[in-house]
C-alpha cells in the first residue's frame, strides 16, 4: 500500500480528523481536590483549595486578571479576603544586587568582630570595670572583687591602672568581675543585635529568590527539601504560595501544582493522595471532554498516533491478514485513519484483528468496558468496508500474558505502545523488572513492527532534586504551549491543566516506590532497552514525517520536529517533549 493513502485528507486546521482518544493523560478530579489532606490553605491561588470549583475560578479570573500580572509577581495576593491572603507576610525584596552585596559586606565585617567573642567579651568586662574605677574619687581606694586589680589597696593613677590591666591581660590572666547593671544591659543589647542580624541574613537569603523569579524560588524549595532543611523549606514554600496562581502565567500555573506536590511529599501524603485519585475519579463524560480538548489544542497525541499509524501501514502494506495489539486501546479511535487507508488499498482491504489492552483512566472515561470500543470499531468496519475483529483484554499492560493475546499463524503482527510503557515498573522498583519483561514477551511474538511513543523526559531513577528540575522544565514547556491557544481566564484551560496534567505532576514529585507510576525515560534509554530485548530499529516513513510537519503548521510556529537516532522528536521551542520510533 502506498503510504500516502494513510493520510488522504488535506492537513488544515479545519480538516483534521476527529479522534476523541486521549489514553495517556490521567485525571485529577475536581471533587477530590478538597479531600487532599495537605496544608494548601483556602486561597484561590491554591489549585487544591477546599472550596475550589471551576465556576468559582472563572469568576475569580474575570475579577482578578488585571491584578495578577503585577501583584502576583511581587508576592502580593490579589484582593481576595481569604485567611491565607489576609495574614500572609510580605517579603521585602532588596532594591538591587548592589544593595544586597553591600548589606552582606556589612554583615561580614560585623561578623568578623564577633569571631573571637569569648576573648572580646572578657575584654569588655575588664574595660567596664576600669571605667568604673576611673570615675571613682582619686583619694579613695578602689576595690574590685575577684579581679587581679583588687589586689591593689592603694590608689593608682590612670596610667598605672592601664599598665596594671595591660600586664595582667598580656599574662593571659583574664579579668573576672561581678556583672554590673551596665554589663548586663550591654550583654543583653548585643545578644538582641546578633539575633536581629541573623534574622536579617535569613530574610536576605530568602529574598535572593524573589517572586518575580518563581522558577528559581521553586527550585530553592526543592533543594531545601532534598537537604531535609525543613526550616528554610517552610519559609520558601510560604513565599512560593503567594506567587503561584492557576490563572497566571505558565510558570505560576505550573507552580501551583508543584507546590502542592512538594507539600504532599513533606507530609508523606503523596501515596495516599495518588491512591485516592485512582479510586475516586471525575465524571467519565467530563474527563473525556477534557482529554478531547487537549487533543485538539496541542499536537502531542496527534503526532504519536500519526507516527505509529504510518509505521504500521509501511510495515504491513502487502499483508492480507493484520493483527494489531494496542497496549492502551483507550477509545479505539486512533485506528480510524489507518482502517480507512487500508480499506482503500488497490489490491483490496486486508482482514484486520485488533486486540485492545485496557488502562484505568480510559476505562473510566469511556463509562463502560471494552465492549464500547468493539462497537465503535464495528461501525468503522461497516463505514469503510473493511473486515475488522476486536478482542478486548480487560487487564492492564503489566498483567498481560501470551495466552491472552490469541496469536494466530499467518498474521502480520503489529504492536503499539502509545505513551504507556513508562507506567510499567522497571528494575529500580521491582527486581523482576516487568518493563523489560514485557518487551521480551512482545519480542517472543515475532512482530512485524513495534511502535513506541513516549514522553521525552528523565524521571524514572533520577534523584528527587534533579527529578524536580526535569519535571519543572518539561511541564513548563507544555503549559507554555497551552498558553498560546487558551486564554488565561478560560475555565476550559483550567480544567485541561488540572484534570489532564496535574495528577502526573503531583505523582512525580510527591510519590516514591511503587506508588510513583509516572516513570519517564529519554529515548536513548528506551533504545537501549529495546536493543537488549532483541529488537532492531527501523526508519519511520519520510512521507509521514512531511505530513506531520504540515500538521504542525496548523499550530504555533514554536513547535519543532527533529529526526534523531532514527526517531522523530516533537518539541516546544528548544525542549523535546514526545518521541516516536519503530522497531522490528
N, C-alpha and C positions, 0 to 999 in steps of 0.2 A: 504494500500500500504506500502510495506517495505520502510522505509526512505532511505535505501541505494540506491534505484533506482533513487532517486532525483539527485545523483551525480555519473552517470555511467562512467564518464571519469576518467582517472588517473591524479592526480594533479601533473603536472610538468610544468616547465616554458614554454615548447613548447605546452603543451596540454590544456592550459586554454582556455575556450570558449570565442569567440569574442563577447563582448557586448559594443555597442557604446554609451549606455545611460549614461549620467552624469548629472542627473537632478538638483542637488542642488548647483552647482557651478556657481555663477553669473559672468557676464562679465565685463571687463574693456577695452573697445575698444581702439585700437591703435590710430585711427584717432581722438579720442576725447581728448586724453591726452593733446594736445596743447591748448584745449579750457578751461582748468581749470584755472580760474582766481585767482590763488594764486601765491605767490612770490616764485616760485620754481627755478628761475634762469635758465640759459642755460647750466649748467654744465652737462656733460654726467653722472655724479653721480646721478643726479635727475631723477627719473623714469617718471616724467611728464614734461620733457623739451619740449619746443615748437617744436624743430627740431628733436624730438625723432622718430626713427623708428627702427624696428628690424634689418634691414640690417646694419644700422649705428652702432648699438650696437654690432653686430657681428664683424664688422671691429675694433671697439674700443676694443673689447675683445682680438682680435688677437694681437693688438699692445701694449696693456697695461697690460695684465695679469701678466707679470713678475713684473710689478711695483706695482700692487695693494697690494700684500700681505705685503710689507714692508712699502709703503708710506701711504696707507690709514690709517693704524693703528696708524701712528704717527701724523695724522691730516694734512698731506701734500697731495695735489691733484696730480694726475698723470699729465704728461706733455701735457695736452690739453689746448690750449690757449683760453679758454672762459673767459668772463669778470669776472665771479664769481671766477674762479681759479686764475686769474691774480691779482685781487685786494684783495683776502682774507688775513686776518691777521693770523699769526701762533701763537698759544698759546704755550708759552714755559713751558713745564711741569717741576715741581720741581724734582730735581735729585733723591731724596729719601724721604721716610717717615720721616727720622730723620731731614733732612734739612728743610722740611716743618714745623716740630714741633719746630725747633729752630727759624725759621722765625716768627712763631706765638707767641712763648715765648718772642722774642724781641719786637714784636709789642705790646704784653700785657704789658711789662714793660714800654714801651714808653707811652702807653695809660694811665697807672696809674698816670704818671706825669702830664697828662693833665686833669684829672678828676676834679681838683679844679681850672680850668682855670680862672674863674672870680676873684679868690683871687690872684693866682700866677701872672696873668698879671699885676695887680696893684703893686704887689711887685717888678716886673721887672721894672716898670716905676719909682718907687722910687729909686731903685738901680742905674738906669741910671742917674737920677738927682744927686745922691750922687757922682757918678763917675765924673760928670761934675764939681761939687763943689770941689772935691778933686784935680782936675787938675788945678783949678784956683790959682792965686798967694795968698800966705798966708796973705799978708798985704792989700788985697783988700776985700771989702765987697762982699758977695755973695748974690744976690737977686734971689729968686726962687718964682716967682709969683704964686698965687693961691695954695700955699702949706703951711702947718704949719711951715716948715723950713724957709720960707720967713719972718716970724715974728721976727727972729733974725737979728739985724742990726749991729752986730759986728762979727769979725772973730772968729771961733772956731777951736779947734784942731780936728784932725781926730777922736780921741776918743770921744770928745764932740759931734761931728756931728753924730757919730754912735749911742751914747746914746740918743741923741735927737730924731733920726728917730725911734730907738727901742722903746722909751717910747710912741711916738705917735702911732706906729703900735700896741703896746700892748693895747692901749686905743681904738682900733678899729676905729681910725680916719685915713682912708686910704688916702694916698697922691695923689693928683690930679695935674697933670702937663700938660703943653702945650706940645704936641708931638714934639720931636726934630727929625731931619733927621735920626739920629741913631735909634730912637724908631720906626719910620715909616718903616725904612728898615728892622729892625728885625721882626716887626709885619708881614710885607709882606712875608718875608722869611719863618717865622713859619707857616703862612697860606698855603703857597705853599707846605711845607713839610707835613703838615697834610693831604692836598688833595692827595699828592702823596702816602702817607701811606694808605689812604683809598682806592685809586685805586689799589695799590698793593694787599691789602687784598681781594678786589673784584676779581682780577685776580687769586689770590691764591685759592679763593673759587671755581672758575670755573675750575682751574687746578686740583681740587680734583676729577674731573671726566674726566680723560684723554681719548683720542680717542681709546686707546687700551682697555678700558673698556666701550665699546659702550653701552652695556646694561644698565649700571648704568647712563650713560650720558642721554640716552633716558628717563629713569625713572626720572631723575632730571628735564628734560624738562617738563614732565607731571606734576610733583609736582609743579613746578613754575606756570604752567597754572592753576592747581586746586586751588592754593592760590592766583590767579589773580596777580601774580608778573610778570608783562609783561617785566620789565627791564631785570631781570635775564633770563626770557624765551627767549627773543630776542638774548641775548648773547649765551645762551646754544644751541639754535636751530641753530645758525650760526656755532657753533663748530661742532654740530652733522652732518650738511650737508657736512662738509669736510671729514667726516669719513664714510659715507654710500656709497654704490655702488651696482648697480644692477648686477654687475659682481663679487662681492666679496664673502666673507664667508656668511654663512646663516644669521648671525646677521646683517651684513652690508646690505644684500639684503632686509631683512625684515625691517630694519631700514629706508631704503629709502621710503617705503610706509607709515611707521608710522610717519615719519617726515612730509610727505605731509598731512597726516590726521590731525596732530597737527596744521599745518599752516592753513588748511581749517577750523578747529574749531575756531581758533583765528579770522580769517577773517569772521566768521559766514557764510561761503560759503559752508559748508558741505551739507546742504539740497539741495541747488541749483545744486551742483556737482552731487549728487546722482540722483536727478531728471533728469538731463541732460543725465547721463549714461543710465537711464532706457529708455529714449526716443530715443537715438541715439546709436544703438548697432553696433558691427562689422559685417562683412560679416558672414552670418549664417554658411556657409561651413567651414570657418576658425575657428569660435568658436567651432563648433562640433569637429574639428580635435584636438583642444587644450584639450577639455574635454576628448576625447578618449585617448590622450597621458597620461594625468594624471591618467585616469582609469587604464592604463596598467602599469605605472611605480610605482604606490603605491597601496596597497591592500584595501584602505579605502572603496571604493564603492563596490568592490567585497565582502568584509566582510559583509556589510549591506545587499546586495542582497542575498547572500547565507544564512545568518541567517534568513531573512524574508521568503525566499522560503522554507527553511527547516521547519520552524514553521507552515507554511500553509499546507505543504504536510503532516505533522504529524496530524494536526487537521482535515484534510479532507480526510484521507486515505481511508475511507469506504463510501464516499459520491459519489452519481451518478450525482448530479447537484451542481455545484460550481459557486458562484458569487464572483468575486474579485473586490473590489473598491480600485483603486490606486489613492491616493490623489496627486500624482505627476507622471503622466504616462511617461513624457519625450519622449523617442523614442520607448518605449514599449518593448525593447529587454531584460529587466530584466526577463521577463516571459518565455524566450526561454527554459531554462533548466527545469523549472517547468513543462511546457507543454510537453516537451519530456519525463520527468519521468512519468507524469500522463498517457501519451499515452501508455507506456509500462506496465501499471498495469495489473496483471494476470487476473483480472476479467473483463477487457475491459476498454477503455478510458471513463471517465465521460464527460458530457456536461459542457463546461466552458463558462461563460459570464464574460467579463472584462469591467468595467466602468472606464474610464480614465478621471481624472481631470487635467486640463491644468495648466501651470505656465508660466510666461512671458519669462523667459530665454530659456526654452526648446522650446517654440513656435517659437522664432526667429531662434534658432539653427537648427530646423527642416526645416526651409524655407517654411513651409506650415502649414495648420491647422491640426487638429486631424485625418483627413482623411488619412494622410500618415501613422499614427500609425495603423489604421484599415487595410490598405493594407498589412502592414508588418505582422500583426497578422494572416491575411488570408493566407499568404504564409507559415507561421509556421504551421497553421492548416492542410494545404494540405500536407506539407512535413512530419509531424509526424503522420498524420492520426488521428486527434482528432478534434471533433466539437468545434469551437470557435466562439463566437459572440462578437462584440465590440460595445460599446456605448460610444461615446465621449461627455463629458460635457465641453463646451468651456467657463468655468468660473474658477476663482481661488478659492482656498480652503475656505477662509472666507465667500465666497458668496454662497456656496453650501446649497441648501435646500433639504429636504427629498424627495419632489416630483420630483426632478431632477435625482434621483438615480434608479428609476424603480425597486424597491424591489418587488420580487415575492415570494409567499409562496412555501415551499418545497425545497428551495435552501440553501445550506450551505454558509453562508456569511463570507468572509474574507476581512478585511480592512487593507490597508497598508499605513503607514506614513513614507516615506523614506527621512530623512533629510529635512523635510518640515514644521513640526508643529511649529518650532520656529519662522517661518515667520508670524504666526498669532498672532495678538496683544493680550495681556492679560489685567488684571485689572489695571495695572500700566499705561496703555496707553489709554484704553477705559473702561469706567465704566460698559459697558455691558459685558465685559470680553469675547470676541469672542473665545479665546483659550479654555477656559473651556466649553463654549457653544458648540463648535464643538465636543468636547469629549462627552458631554451629548447627542448630536444628534446621534453620532455613537452608543452610548450605547443603545439608544432607538430602534435601528435597530436589536438588539439581535444578534450580530455577533458571529460566531463560534470561531473566533480568530481575534485579532488586533495585528499587528506588528508595533513596534516603533523603528526607527533608528535615533539617534540624536548625534550631537557634544557634547562631554563631556566638556563643558565649562560654566562658570558662568558670563554671560554678560547682563542678562536681566535687573534686577533692581539694579545692583551694581553701586555705585557712580563712577564718572568718573575716579578718580585716580586708584582705585582698578580694575576697568574695563580695564584700560590701561595695568596694570601689567599682568592681566589674559590673555589679548589678546596677549601681548608680549610673554608670556610663552607658550601659546597654539600654535601659528603660528610658533614660533621658532622651536618647535619640528617637525612641518610639513616641514618647509624649510630644516631642517637637514635631514629629510628622503628623500627629493628630491635630496639632495646633493650627496647621495651615488649612485644615478642612472644616473643623467645627469651632464655633466661637467660644470665647471664654465663659459666657453666661449660658451656654447651651446645656439644658438638662440631659439631652441625649449624650453629649460628651461625658458628662459626669457619670452617667450610667455605664457607658462603654468602659471607661477607665476603671471604675470601681468594680464592676462585675466581671470584666474580662481580663484585667491585668493585675489588680491589687492583690488578689489571692496568691498569685505566683510570687509577687514581690515579698509579701509577708512570709511565705513559706521559705524562701531562700535565706532570709535574714534571721527569722526567729527560730527555725527548727533545725534539729540535728538528727543524725542516725537515720533510722528507717522512716521517721516522720517527715524528713526532708526529701520530698519526691521530685522536686524540680532540680535536676542534676544535669545541667547542660555541659556539653563539651565542644571544643573547637573542631573544625573539620579535620585538621591534622590528626587529632586523636581518634576520630571515627575512622579515618583512613587506616590507621594502624590496627584498630580492632577488626575491621573487615578483612584486611590483608591476612592477619593472623588466623582468621576463621576460614581462610582459603579462597576468598573472593579476589577477582581482578576487576579493576576499574575499566569502564567503557565510556567513550565520549558521548556527551549529550548532543542532540541534533543542532546543527548550526541554524537550521530554519526555525526551530523552537526558540533559539536564542534571539533571533531577529524579531520574532513575534512578541516575545517578552519585552524587548526594547521598545517596540511600538506601543505596547500596553503602558509602559512607564511614562510615555509622552502624554497620556491622559491624566497624569498626576503631576506632582511638583517636580520641578527641574532638579531638586536636591536629591532625588532618588538616584542610586548608582547601581550599575550591573557590571561585574567584572568576572572574567574567567581565570581561575587559579587552580593549579594542580588537578585539572580535569573536572573541576566542579564550577558551578555558577553561584556567585555570591551576590545577593541583593542587599543594598545598604542605604543608609541615610547620611548624606554628606560624606565624611571620612570614616564612618563606622559601619562595618559589615554586620548584618543582622540575621540573615537567613542563608543557609547553604543548601544546594540541591546537587545530588550526584547519582550516578547509575553504576551498577555492578553486575557481574555475572560469575 
